[in-house]
Amino acid sequence: MQTTFTPEQLTDPGTARANEILRACVHCGFCTATCPTYQVLGDELDSPRGRIYQIKDMLENDRVPDAKTVKHIDRCLSCLACMTTCPSGVHYMHLVDHAREYIEEHYERPRSERALRWVLAQVLPYPTRFRAALLGAKIARPFRHLLPDPRLRAMLDMAPKHIPPVSRNDDPQSFTPETPKMRVVLMTGCAQKALNTDINDATIRLLTRLGVEVVIPEGAGCCGALTHHMGKTDSSHRFAGANIRAWVREMDGKGLDAIVINTSGCGTTVKDYGHMLRNDPLAEDAARVAGLACDISELLSRLDIPEGAPKDLRVAYHAACSLQHGQKVTTAPKALLRRAGFEVVEPADSHLCCGSAGTYNLMQPEISGQLKARKVKTLEAKQPDVISAGNIGCMMQIGSATGIPVVHTVELLDWATGGPKPAALRQD
């Protein structure tokens, strides 16, 4: 794609990177075939190619974003299926992230939307605040029909029926097996600590059982993805910086073999820290952290997990977009589940998003609802006993629309190697 940025414009690192990405695009349109929003809405402006044209026009002309452009960019899930499909290697993720930052700086949203985004940014990354909000949502849910805004109703619907107790395993500490053969940091996250404490607990049990020392460092928290995808760069970089400093202390202290992440949306962001903070004083440390980051399934593939006896349990594996498209981790989770003895099946169109996408299901509930219904239909068609996923957002999204238990992949692997049966299965 030909671009006409001026030399002055290209002095901005974000614009320079956007220029590189735009020039890689050859207009082929392959991305439209795998874009969930294009499939649902059928509008070229709601496809990656359409958004690329809009972003190019906005950036080249230093244009104040208009409501139409903002609407179509806001509708992007950042599922990154387009990046998997693109034959030219267009790094759409960096382009749309820069566009969101540009919009945040130059566009004044309606007051109600600004308020919603402020609330999400001030609540979701903080587990204690989020837990309090979930309790409030649970109390208010019977009155949801009185709310005129579907986004507010979506926020109430997000609250789980049962809010789990706080897990002390998330506190700063180390879990050390008798003869450790590896030392890792576990990123415990933010929203996950409020929504489902079983995931981190299962991860710690499984890793220590396999001889891995697991460290929960002081000062680490939200990865920054939630505010990063809203274009709130200062906020996301503060979160990223806190993690980098906490993890580098461990790297430069007793040393680390990996930074393990069991929420794939966070993993995609942490692996991109090197780019996010490339112009920050923490740039070198950010790149070191990104190089050590791995999904839990990637680490487990490097360990000697015992082969399990066949189990009478049919597992439908849901591939989170951030894992299969963002991190290109596709076979490891399924191979691990099969090794553990489970029958693994995959739904049709497994490359398509479930509609969760961080805060997308809260800010775009109508489109998200259509994607959720499609995903649940394809999963249920496989008649599984349980649905497995590697991302808490997907688990909440899918679990809200099906009676089939939804658990994290690591919970099944923990159970298969001596841990407790996942709580979602015990409720049957």
N, C-alpha and C positions, 0 to 999 in steps of 0.2 A: 504494500500500500504506500502510495506517495504521500509524504508529509511536507508541510511548509512552515515549520517552526523557525523562528528567528534565532540568531546566535544568542541574543539576550535571553530569550525564553529558555534556551537549552542550558543556561547556567544553573537553572534550578534542577537538582538531582532527580526529583520526582518526574518532572517534565522530560528530562533526558531519558529516563528509563521508559516512560510512556512512548516516546518517539521510537526507541528500539523495538518495542513490542508491536507498535502499529505498523512499522515497516516490515515486520515478519509476516503480517497477514496478507493472504493472496486472494481474499474474497470468495473462497471456494464454496462456503456454505455447509461443509460437512458438519460443523458444530450444531446446525439447526436440527439435525436428525436426533441428537442426544440431549437437547436442552429441554428440561422438564417444563419450564414456563412457556416455551414456544409450543410444545405439544398440547398444553392445556389451553393457551390463549390464541394460538394461531396468528400472532402478530409479529411481523418481522422485527419490529422495534423491541420486542420481548425475547429476542434471540441474541446469542453472543455477537453475531455479525452486526445486527442492528444496533446493539449497545456500543460496539466498537466505533461505528460511524458517529453516533451521538457524542461519545467521549472525545473523539478526534475533533469534531466541530467545536465542542465546548472549550477544549484546551488550546487549540490552535488560535482561536479568536479571543482568548482571554474573556470568554463570555460569561456573564452572570447566569448561572443555571436557571432555566425556566421550569415551571411546574411539570410540564410534559416530560422533559428530559429526566428530571428527578424521579418521577413516577416509574419510568421504565428501568432506571438503574436500581431503584429501591426494590423492584420486583425480582432482581437477580438473587438467586439462592446462594451464590458462591459454592455450588456443589462441585464445580470444576470438571464436570463430565466433558465439557467442551475441550479441556486441555488433554484429556485422554484421547479424544477423537481427532484433534487437530493434526494434520500431516505436516504442518509447517513449524510446529513447536511454539506457537504463540502463547506467551505466558500471561494468560488472561487474568489470573489471580492478582498479579502485581498491578495490572492496568486498572481493574475495577476498584481495587483498594485505593489507588491514587485518586480515582474519580470521586470516590466517597469522601476522601479527605478534602478534595477541592470543593465539593458541594457543602460540606460542613463549614468551610471557611467563608463561602461566598453566597450561600442561599439561606434566606430566612424562612423557615418552615412555619406553618400555621401554629398558633399557640398550643393547641391541644396536642399536636404531634411533638412539639418541643418538650412539653411536659411529660409525655409518655416516655420519650427517649431518655430524659433526665432521670426519671424514676427507675427505668431498667438499668441505666448505668450506675446508679447509686445503690441498687439493691442486689442484683444478681451476682456480681463478683464478690460479695461479702457474705459468707455462710451464715453468720448470726443474723444479719438483717434479712437475708433471704428466708431463713427458717421462720422468723417472725412474720414475714409477708405471707408465707405459705399457710401459717396458722390463721391469719386474717382472711385469706382467700377461702379457706375451708369453712370458716364461720359464715362468710358472705355468700357462698355458693348457692344456697336456697333462694337467694334474691337476684340471681343473675338475669332473670327475665326483665327486671326493671331497668337494666343498664342499656342505654341506647347505642353505645359504641361496641361493635363486635370485637374489637381488640381488647376491651375491658372484660368482656365475657370470656374471651380466650385465656386471659390471665387467670380468671377464676377456675376455668376448666383444667389449667395446668397443674393445679395443686393436687398431690396424691391423696388418696383416701386416708392413708396412714402415714404420718410424718415420722420417720425413724428417729430413734434416740441418738444423741450425739455419740460418736465413737471416739474413745480416747486414743485409739490407734492413729488418729490423724494429728495428734500432738507431736511436737518435735521430740524425736527419740531415735534409737537404733534397735533393730531386731536382728540379733546375731545368732546364727546356728553354731553348733559345736565346732564344726570344721569348715569355716566359710571358704568358698573357692572363687567368690566374686563379690564386689561391693558396688551397690547401686543406690542412687537416689530415687525415691518414688514421688512423683508429683501427685499430691492428693487433690489438687484443684480447688474449685470454689462451689459451684452449683451442685456438683455431685455429692459434696460433703453434706448438703442439706437434703437432697432428694433420695439418695440411696447409699447408705454407709456400708452395705454388704460388699460393694465392689472393691474398695480399698482393703477391707478386712480379708477378703478372699485372695487378693493379690499378695498381701503380706504373708499369709499362711502358705500359699503355694510356693512363693520364691524361697522362703526360709526352709521349707521342706526339701527344696532342691539344692540347698547349700548356699544360698545367696544372702549376704548381709544387706538388709534394707534400711536405708537412712531416711528419716523425715526431718529435713533441716529447718532450723529457725529462720524465719523471715520470708519463706516462699509462700506463694498464694496463687491467685488467679493468673492465668497465662497472658491475659490481655486481649484474647480473641473477641470477647463480647463487645468491648468498646472499639476495638480495631475495626470491626466490620460496620460500625456506625460512623466511621470517619473521625473518631475522637482520638487522634494520634497522641496527644500529650498524655492522656489517661492510659492508653494501651502501652506506651513506652515506659511509664512509671511502673506498671505491673511487671512488664518484661524485665526492667532494670532490677527490681527487687529480687526476682527469681535468679537472674544471672549472678548477682552478688552472692546470694545464698548458696548457689550451686558451685560457684567458683571457689568459695571457701572450702568446700568439701573436696573439690578437685585438687586444690593446691595443698590441702591438709593431708588426710590419709589416702587420698586418691579415689577415683571412681572409674568403674568399667562402663557404666551406662547411666543415662538419665531416663528412667522408665515412665511412660505415660500410658494410662489405661482409659483415657477419653480421647478418641481419635481427633476430634475437633481441636483440642488443645495441642495434640501432637503435631498437626499440620502447622499450627502457628509457631510452636517452639522450634521446629525444624527450619522455620523461615526467619528466626531471630537475626541471623547473619545479614540478611537483606534489610529487615526492618530497622535495624540499628547500625547500618553501614556508615552513617555519617555522625554517629554518636561517639562520645569518648569511650563507651563500652564496646565499641565495634569488635575489637579483637576477642574479648571475652565472649561476646554474643556469638561469634563464629565458632568458638570452642564448644560452647554449650550446644549449639545447633548440631555440631558434628557428633556429639555423644548421645543426642536424643534418639529414642526409639520407642515404637509401640510395644506394649507388653507381649504381643504375639511374636514380634521380631526377636525379642530377647529369649522367649521360651523356645523358639526354634533353634537357638544356639545351645540350649541346655539338654541334658539327657533325661527327657521325660519318659517314664516307664510306659510301655505299651499296655493298654487296658484290655480286659476281656470284653467281648461284644455285649452291648447293653440294649435292652428292649426300649429304646427311646429314639424317636425320630426328631431330629433337630433341623429346623429351617434356619439357614444362616442368612441374616440380613447384612449386606455389605454397606457399611456407612460410607457416604460419599467422601468424607474427609480421609478415610482410610484407603479406599480403592482408587480414588482420583487424586486426592491431595497428597497422599504419601506413597501411592503405588504399591500398597501392601494388599495383595489379592489372594494368594494361595495359603499363606501361613496359618490363619485362623481355622480354615477348613481342614487343613492337614493335621493340625493339632487335635481338633475334635475327633477326627476319624481315628487317629492314633490312640486316643483315649477310649475308643470303643463305641462311639456314637454313630448312628446313621445320619449322614448329612445330606440335605437337599437344598436346592436353591430355587428361588421364585423366578418367574418369567420377568424379563426386563429388570434384572437385578442391578443394572447400571443407573437406574433412575432414582432420584431422590425421594425420600419419604415425606419431605415437606417440613422437617423440623428446623434444620439449618440455623442453629444458635437461637436467635430471638425472632427468626422469620415467622414461626408459627404464632407469635404474639403480635407482630406488626403487619403481617399479611395473612390473616386467618382464613380468608376465603380460598385463595390459591393453595395455601398449605393444606386446607381440609380436602381439597380435590386430590392432591398428591397423596395424602394419607389414605384416603379411601381406595385409591388405585393400588398402593403398596400393600395394604392389609388384604385386599382381595387376592392378589397374587401369592401372598404368603399363606393364607388360609387354604388356597387351592391345593397346596402340597399336603394338607392334612397332617401337620406336624403335632407332636406332643408338646413341643416347646420352641420358642423362637429365640435365637441367639444373635447378639449384636455387640459391637465394640465401642459404643458411644452412648452416653447417658441420654442425650437429646433424642436420639432415634428410639431408645427404649421407652421413654416417656410418651413420645408421639405415637408409636405403634401400639403400646400398651393401653392407651386411652380409647382404642377403637376395636379391640379384640378381646375375647375371653381366653385366648391361648396365653399361657404364661410367657413372659418376656424376661430373659435374664442376660447378664453379661457373659461373654465367652469364657472369661477367667473364672467365673463362678462354677461353670460346668467342669472345667479342667481341675479346679480345686477339689470338687466333689469326687471326681474320678480318681484322684490320687490320694484320697484319705480324708478330705475335708467334709464338712457338713453338707447335707443336701440343701440346695438353694431354697431360700424362704418362699419364693414364688411357686415352687413345686410342692412344698410342704403344705401349702394352703389348699391344694386340690382335695 
